[in-house]
C-alpha cells in the first residue's frame, strides 16, 4: 500500500502596493525598536516563541507573517499600549454609523375629547 502525501504550499496573500509599503515600514520600525533596546533577533524570537527566520520576515514586511506573530513581537518589545489605540478614534466609522441611524418620528397624540 502506497501513501501519497501532498505538501501544499502556503498561499501568500496578494497585497496592494500601499499595504506592502505599510508592512515594510512597520517591520522597519519594529527592527529599529529592537535595536534601540539592544535586543538581538535571537532573543526577541525566543521570547515571542517564533523562529529567527519568522522575525526576519516580519522585520522585512512579509505578508505571510500572521497577525498573532506581529502582536506577540509587539508585546515582547513593550508596545501593548500602542495596540490598544488601533481604531480607537474611528471618525469615519462613527460618521458612517451615525448616517445610518434611523430618525424617529414623534408619535401622534391621540385626539382629545375636546376635538370630538
C-alpha positions as CSV (number, residue, x, y, z in Angstrom):
1,X,0.0,0.0,0.0
2,X,1.4,3.4,-1.0
3,X,0.6,6.5,0.8
4,X,0.9,9.7,-1.3
5,X,1.2,12.9,0.7
6,X,0.9,16.2,-0.9
7,X,2.6,19.2,0.6
8,X,0.5,22.2,0.0
9,X,2.4,25.4,-0.4
10,X,1.3,28.2,1.9
11,X,-0.9,30.5,-0.2
12,X,0.5,34.1,0.1
13,X,-2.0,36.9,0.1
14,X,-1.8,39.4,-2.8
15,X,-1.1,42.7,-1.3
16,X,-1.9,46.1,-2.6
17,X,1.2,48.3,-3.1
18,X,0.2,50.6,-0.3
19,X,-0.3,47.7,2.1
20,X,3.1,46.3,1.2
21,X,4.7,49.6,1.9
22,X,2.9,49.9,5.2
23,X,4.1,46.4,6.2
24,X,7.6,47.2,5.2
25,X,7.6,50.5,7.2
26,X,6.1,48.7,10.2
27,X,8.7,46.0,10.0
28,X,11.4,48.5,9.8
29,X,10.0,50.3,12.9
30,X,10.0,47.0,14.8
31,X,13.6,46.4,13.8
32,X,14.7,49.8,14.9
33,X,12.8,49.4,18.2
34,X,14.5,46.1,18.8
35,X,17.9,47.6,18.1
36,X,17.3,50.6,20.3
37,X,16.5,48.2,23.1
38,X,19.7,46.3,22.5
39,X,17.9,43.1,21.9
40,X,19.2,40.5,19.4
41,X,16.9,38.9,16.9
42,X,17.5,35.5,18.6
43,X,16.4,37.0,22.0
44,X,13.2,38.6,20.6
45,X,12.4,35.5,18.5
46,X,12.8,33.2,21.6
47,X,10.7,35.4,23.8
48,X,8.0,35.6,21.1
49,X,8.0,31.9,20.6
50,X,8.9,32.2,16.9
51,X,12.0,31.3,14.7
52,X,14.6,33.9,13.8
53,X,13.5,33.4,10.1
54,X,9.9,34.4,11.0
55,X,11.2,37.5,12.9
56,X,13.3,38.4,9.9
57,X,10.3,38.0,7.6
58,X,8.3,40.3,9.9
59,X,11.0,42.9,10.0
60,X,11.2,42.8,6.2
61,X,7.4,43.4,5.8
62,X,6.4,40.0,4.6
63,X,2.7,39.5,4.1
64,X,3.0,35.8,5.2
65,X,3.5,36.7,8.9
66,X,0.4,36.1,10.9
67,X,-1.3,38.8,12.9
68,X,-0.7,36.8,16.1
69,X,3.0,36.8,15.4
70,X,3.0,40.5,14.9
71,X,1.2,41.1,18.2
72,X,3.4,38.7,20.1
73,X,6.6,40.6,18.9
74,X,5.0,43.9,19.7
75,X,4.2,42.7,23.2
76,X,7.8,41.4,23.6
77,X,9.0,44.9,22.7
78,X,6.6,46.6,25.1
79,X,4.1,48.1,22.6
80,X,0.9,46.6,24.0
81,X,-0.4,50.1,24.8
82,X,0.0,51.1,21.2
83,X,-2.2,48.1,20.1
84,X,-5.0,49.4,22.3
85,X,-5.0,52.6,20.3
86,X,-5.8,50.8,17.0
87,X,-9.2,52.0,15.6
88,X,-10.0,53.7,18.9
89,X,-10.8,57.1,17.3
90,X,-12.6,55.8,14.3
91,X,-14.1,59.1,13.0
92,X,-15.0,57.7,9.6
93,X,-16.7,54.7,11.1
94,X,-18.6,56.8,13.6
95,X,-19.8,59.2,10.8
96,X,-21.0,56.2,8.7
97,X,-22.7,54.7,11.7
98,X,-24.4,58.0,12.5
99,X,-25.6,58.4,8.9
100,X,-27.4,55.0,9.1
101,X,-29.2,55.8,12.4
102,X,-32.9,55.9,11.8
103,X,-34.6,59.2,12.6
104,X,-37.6,58.7,14.9
105,X,-40.8,60.4,14.3
106,X,-42.9,61.6,17.2
107,X,-45.9,59.6,17.8
108,X,-49.1,61.5,17.2
109,X,-51.1,62.5,20.2
110,X,-54.4,60.7,20.5
111,X,-57.3,63.0,19.7
112,X,-58.6,64.8,22.8
113,X,-62.2,64.7,23.8
114,X,-62.5,68.4,23.0
115,X,-61.7,67.7,19.3
116,X,-64.6,65.4,19.0
